[in-house]
Amino acid sequence: MENYSDSDLLEIFENTKTIAVVGFSMNPSRPSHYVAKYLVSQGYKVIPVNPGHAGTEVFGTTIRASLADIDEPVDMVDVFRRSDAVPEVVDAALEHLPGLKTIWMQLGVEHEGAAKKARARKVTVVMNRCPKIEYPRVMLGL
């Protein structure tokens, strides 16, 4: 596991405006849903990504089928998929999201090969962490 300093995480949060949440669930009890909702409550624009719910409205935006369907700048991709699905997500993010700053893999999600590929393109990678846990800790001192 990698070490991420609080200043590294603070910089990510401060330089992020728009977050694509890959693996978003419409079920409010699922982590991808309540983490996305929390990020919206903190002022981030969240673009949910789930092919099964594409076209549905949530949090004031439309769920997209894939990262390729996003036609606006995205600063962070938050990955709620199994570790073995990460390379496909990273490849799509690098191909379709120019200006991407961060790939964030949720708790229990790690893929060093995909992380290395993203870092080679100057994209910051966070693995095995949750922004809903880290944000209040580093941004709000909780």
N, C-alpha and C positions, 0 to 999 in steps of 0.2 A: 504494500500500500504506500502511496505517496504522501508526503507531507505538504499541506497547503497552509501557508501562513495566513493569519487574519488579514494582513495587509494585501495579500494576493486576492483573497476573497472579496475584500472591501473594494478593491479596484475593479473586479469583475462586476459587482453589483452597481457601482457608480457609473460604469461605462456601458451599461446595458439598458436599452429602452424597449426592445421587442424580443420576445422569447417564443420560439416554436416548440410546442410540447408534443413530442412524438410518442404515440401510444396512449393518447388521451382517452379517458373513459367518460361516458355520459353518467355513469353511476356515481352519485355524490359521496358514497362511502369508499370509493377506490382512491388510492393515493394520488394517481395522476389527475384526478378531478379536483380534490381539495388542495393539492399543491398549486395547480393552475389558478384556482380561485383565490388562494392566498396571494400569489404573485400579482394578480389583477388588483387586489386590495392594496398592494404596496405601490401601485402606480405604473406597473409594467403593462405594455400591450402584449397579450398572450394570443398566439395563433395555434389553436388545437389542430393536431394532425391524427386522423384516424379514417381509413378508407370506408369502414362500415358506417360511419356517421357523416360522411362528406356532404356538405350542403346545408346541414343543420346549423342553426344559430345558437351560440352560447357565449356568455360574457361580452355581448355586443359585437361579436365577429362570427364569421362563418368557418366551420370546421373544414379543413382541407383534406383531400385524400392522400396527398404526399407532399414532401418538401418541394417537389417540382411544380406544384400548383400555387406556390406562394410567389406573388409578384411584387413584393415590397421588401425593403431591407430588414434583415433579421440579424440581431447581435449574438443571440445564444440559441442553441438547440439543446433542450432538456430531454434526455432519452429515458423513457419508461418502457423499455423492451429488454428481453433477456440478453445476456452478454453475447451469445452467439449471433444475435441480430445486429449488433453494433456496427460491424464493418459495412453492411449495406446502408445503414443510416448515415454513417460518416461519409461514405462515397457520395451519396445523394446530396448531403449538406455541402460538401466541397464543390460539387458540380453545379448546384443550382442556387447557392446563396452567396453571391459575391459580397465581400465585406464582413463575413461571419467572423466573430471574435472568439467565441467560446463553444466548446462541446462539453456539456455537463451530463455525466452518467449518474443515475440515481443510486441509492443505497443497494448494494449487492450487485451492481452492474460495473463490470470492468472488462476492457479488451486492450491489452498493451499494443498489439499490432495496429489496430485502428487509431489508437491514441498517437502512436509514432507517426503515422501517415498525416494526421491532422496537424501535429506539431511541426512537421516538415513544411507545412503550408502556413506557418506562423499563427495557427489557431491554438488558443489556450485550451487545455483539457483538464477537467476535474472528473475523477472517478470515485464511485462508492461514497457519494455525499448527497445530501438533500438540501436544496436551496431554502425550503421552508424551515429547516433546522438552523442552517447557517446564517440566513438573513437576519433574523432577530438577534442572534448572538453577536454578529460583527457590526451590524448597522444600528441596532437599537440598544446594544449592551445588555441584553437579557440572558 
